[in-house]
Amino acid sequence: MNDDHATASQAPRFSVVHTDASERIAHEVTRYIDRNGLGPGDRIGTEAELAREFGVSRATLREGVRLLAGSRLIRSSQGRGGGIFVANTLNQSMGRHMSETIAIMLSNRSVALPQILEMRRLLESAGAELAALRADDDAIAALHGAVEAMAAREVLDDAFADADISFHQVISAAAGNELLVALTSWTQDVLVPTMVARLRPIVGTEELVAQHRAILRAIRRRQPAAAARAMREHMLYLEELVLALDTAPIGT
């Protein structure tokens, strides 16, 4: 066990709160990571150590670990120096898990494309509104740089897509709400790259750059209502284009 966080002589780190052993383990390890501010790379312990602390078999312990590994929160390694480690922060874990889940839902057609686009519009508009209230000078400069990078491209290529993703990531971060960052990460991971590929043959960059400039202008002027409106109009523009194409869900 990591000497920085606990020793065998200290009181147990985990309390019994669930009847299902594997879920109890997942719950308590998650609480431990959050309570101690652990980050990627921090060591939690070995299978044997945790099984002993929980009073369960190693097989049961592995099932609890599997639940957290599936959500990308922890990882396990074998051999000397191995053990169970934090893989991502709780927010990163949630964001990555959401991205994978939504990708599967789209691939299986278990969710309608209009619903996905609508959700993105709601989240991104809220983020722009908050960013107009909270963005600092560095965020404004980063947004400006992203817009100029987009303006330098005459076609909707990968460089344009990278700048576009950066623009929206900066807005989410500038909104000052870590949960919003986690909830919007799937749009950059799953939705945007495939949207760009689909729209590339029919969309020029001029209108998109103008829309991003309008969003930036409202954020720079600290106009939350205008920022939300500009983002909403941008999202609606993209929705109309995407839905006018083949109706097969994105991700297939």
Secondary structure, DSSP 8 states (H G I E B T S, - for coil): --TTT--TTS--S-----SSHHHHHHHHHHHHHHHTT--TT-EEE-HHHHHHHHT--HHHHHHHHHHHHHTTSEEEE-STT-EEEE-S-HHHHHHHHHHHHHHHHHHTT-S-HHHHHHHHHHHHHHHHHHHHHH--HHHHHHHHHHHHHHHT-SS--HHHHHHHHHHHHHHHHHTT-HHHHHHHHHIIIIIHHHHHHHHTTT--SHHHHHHHHHHHHHHHTT-HHHHHHHHHHHHHHHHHHHHHS--S-TT-
